[in-house]
Amino acid sequence: MPTTPPSRVGITPAAQALLERLAARHGPLLFHQSGGCCDGSSPMCYPRDDFLIGDADVHLGWVAGTPVYMSASQFAYWEHTHLTIDVVPGRGAGFSVEAPEGVRFLIRSRLLSEEELATLGPAPTGLAPAPPPG
């Protein structure tokens, strides 16, 4: 049985279905893991051209063809953690594109195993590479 390579980020089926609906409406999207005061640590979803990514951002990976980032300073705290993007009822307090839907994206986390950490290595900063095929 083939194994899935380790990753720093994943998405639940419910969140992926919402993400696909939002992408059909808004075009290509991106997630940026918030570290702000309003929604705490909510993943914020924006049209890809509306959020500037720079060298101070870490690319965590791809979910459903959508890049996921967080600030490098926040990554220093979360580098040993796998993040799963989920969706729950209720409106968040940010400008994330799902807000009008009456739901909000939410992060669930678990610690990465030593084996996963060794395989992953350091996360790249700045702009993401091309998405994986498929």
C-alpha positions in Angstrom: 0.0 0.0 0.0 1.5 3.4 -1.0 2.1 5.9 1.7 1.4 9.6 1.5 4.4 11.7 2.1 4.3 13.9 5.2 3.0 17.4 5.0 2.7 20.4 7.2 -0.9 21.1 6.2 -4.1 19.3 5.3 -7.8 20.0 4.8 -11.0 18.2 5.8 -13.5 17.1 3.1 -16.0 19.7 4.2 -13.4 22.5 4.1 -12.3 21.4 0.7 -15.8 21.4 -0.7 -16.3 25.0 0.6 -12.9 26.0 -0.8 -13.8 24.6 -4.2 -17.1 26.5 -4.2 -15.3 29.7 -3.2 -12.7 29.3 -5.9 -15.4 28.9 -8.5 -16.8 32.2 -7.4 -13.6 34.2 -6.6 -10.9 32.6 -8.7 -7.6 31.2 -7.4 -7.3 31.6 -3.6 -4.7 31.4 -0.9 -4.7 30.8 2.9 -2.7 32.8 5.3 -2.7 31.5 8.9 -3.7 34.5 10.9 -1.7 35.4 14.0 -3.7 38.6 14.7 -5.9 39.6 17.5 -9.3 39.4 15.9 -9.7 35.7 14.9 -6.8 34.5 16.9 -5.3 31.7 14.8 -7.9 31.4 12.1 -6.8 30.6 8.6 -7.8 33.5 6.4 -8.7 32.8 2.8 -8.2 35.5 0.2 -8.2 35.8 -3.6 -4.6 35.0 -4.6 -3.9 38.4 -6.2 -5.3 40.3 -3.1 -2.7 39.2 -0.6 1.0 40.0 -1.0 3.4 37.2 0.0 7.0 38.0 0.8 10.2 36.7 2.4 8.7 37.1 5.9 6.1 34.4 5.0 6.5 30.6 5.1 4.9 28.4 2.5 3.5 25.5 4.5 2.2 23.5 1.5 -0.8 23.1 -0.8 -4.4 22.0 0.0 -6.8 21.3 -2.9 -4.5 23.4 -5.3 -4.4 26.3 -2.8 -1.2 27.5 -1.2 -1.1 27.9 2.6 1.2 30.4 4.3 2.0 31.9 7.7 4.4 34.5 8.9 8.0 33.3 9.6 7.8 34.6 13.2 4.6 32.6 13.8 6.1 29.5 12.1 8.8 29.5 14.8 6.1 28.5 17.3 4.2 26.1 14.9 7.1 24.4 13.1 6.5 21.1 14.9 2.8 21.0 14.1 0.6 19.7 11.3 -2.3 22.0 10.6 -5.6 20.8 9.3 -8.0 23.4 7.8 -11.6 22.7 8.8 -14.9 24.6 8.6 -17.4 25.3 11.3 -20.7 27.2 11.6 -20.4 30.9 12.6 -18.9 34.0 11.2 -15.3 35.0 11.8 -14.3 38.5 12.5 -11.9 38.9 9.5 -12.1 39.6 5.8 -11.8 35.9 4.8 -13.9 35.1 1.7 -16.0 32.5 3.5 -17.5 35.1 5.9 -20.7 35.7 3.9 -21.4 31.9 3.9 -22.2 31.9 7.6 -19.2 29.6 8.3 -15.6 30.1 9.1 -12.4 28.2 8.4 -10.7 26.8 11.6 -7.3 25.2 12.3 -7.0 21.9 14.0 -3.5 20.8 14.9 -1.4 17.9 16.0 2.3 17.5 16.7 4.4 16.1 13.8 6.3 12.9 14.6 10.1 12.9 14.6 10.0 10.9 11.4 7.7 13.4 9.7 10.0 16.3 10.9 13.1 14.6 9.6 11.4 14.0 6.2 10.0 17.5 5.9 13.0 19.6 6.7 12.7 23.4 7.0 9.7 25.1 5.4 10.6 27.4 2.5 10.0 31.1 2.8 8.6 33.6 0.3 6.6 32.7 -2.8 5.4 29.1 -3.2 6.7 26.8 -5.9 4.2 25.6 -8.6 1.4 23.4 -7.2 1.8 19.7 -7.3 0.2 17.9 -10.3 -3.2 16.5 -9.9 
